[in-house]
């Protein structure tokens, strides 16, 4: 109706403005169905039966029209509530993110701590027979990662990295726990680690206890930790070795005092005894024989004292070495005269020079003579037939000296003792067992090496090397 009235008003205004009737557009309103809603309801007509586009007059307001204000206010309130919860959610997410960062940082610190101390926490679930352990990296390659820093493996797989010598013992411990025979574990065993070569072994100490039982008292969960104790084991071995060395040193010192007192008394008794006899005899031949015996024992006593002094100097680090140039052959040949009187009957002493007579070396002459003479003296003691050959070979960087005899030889199981102090393989031979150890210390101080090759009943070869020093 409003539209119809508006069109009539427009036509009246057009006529008033002087427009001709023919110039005024013809108004042909569209047809529509129009009902007065209260009358329609009174007549029992239903809006559902009315055609599409029906206009209802005086119709009651719709739900949206009736509650439009309430809906707008509710929407605003709902929007504010959503915004509030969204802000709250963002804060919670920020806190969770911060907690996660802190957790990662804590895990990182724990990983560093585990790596530093080589500690491996673990848990054994007897229901699944799986061991779950925490580590900065899996102890076995290819194992399933349960969560960050947590790995799981079957107990049989866990035992594969235990060394074969200890594996059965650890397996039996697990069986005892499962059978409820023990509730605590404290074991040390060797393991192979994936980050090390296959032939290397580490020691591990495992401590654990049963944490959870079922209603019948059977174990369900075992918790524990494993600590790598390789360095501790090495330290223990070193302490044990040091203790054994100290005990051995104490024993050897006692043996040394016994030996040295015996060795000193022997030449002293001979010197004192034959000196007394010498004053009572008138026979010149007997006097010469007694003087020879006294001189021989004087030499033995002097050599004994020199050995003790040399050992003391070397131990104190004050061994004197005086290097000079000299003809090597001439120095070694003079030893034949010194050793000749000590040879047993039927033994030949042969010198084998490695260079011409005019060969000059730069070395410590007195110590060189002492070394070769000591080897020759020992050879004389143990060689009753055959020969004793001594000489040298000039090599690229050193000179190889040797003394080879056809004597009794040394048993193979005694070779490693030959350079030990106070060791005498034949207690009936003269000596304190200091000569070869002193030779070894002198050679080491001169930058050389010492060794022996021997076969029981066939003889021995004692050798040493000294650096070939350039002539000054």
Secondary structure, 3 states (H helix, E strand, C coil): CHHHHHHHHHHHHHHHCCCCHHHCCCCCCCCCCEEEHHHHHHCCCCHHHCCCCCEEECCCCCHHHHCHHHHHHHHHHHHHHHHHHHHHHHHHHHHHHHHHHHHHHHHHHHHHHHHHHCEEEEEEECCCCEEEEECCCCCCCCCEEEECCEEEEEHHHHHHCECHHHHHHHHHHHHHHHCCCCCEEEEEEEECCCCCCCCCCEEEEEEEEEEEECCCCCEEEEEEEEEECHHHHHHHHHHHHHHHHHHHHHHHHHHHHHHHHHHHHHHHHHHHHHHHHHHHCCCHHHHHHHHHHHHHHHHHHHHHHHHHHHHHHHHHCCCCCCCEEEEHHHHHHHHHHHHHCCCCCCEEEEEECCCCCCCEEEECHHHHHHHHHHHHHHHHHHCCCEEEEEEEEECCCEEEEEEEECCCCCCHHHHHHCCCCCCCCCCCCCCCCCHHHHHHHHHHHCCCEEEEEEECCCEEEEEEEEECCCCC
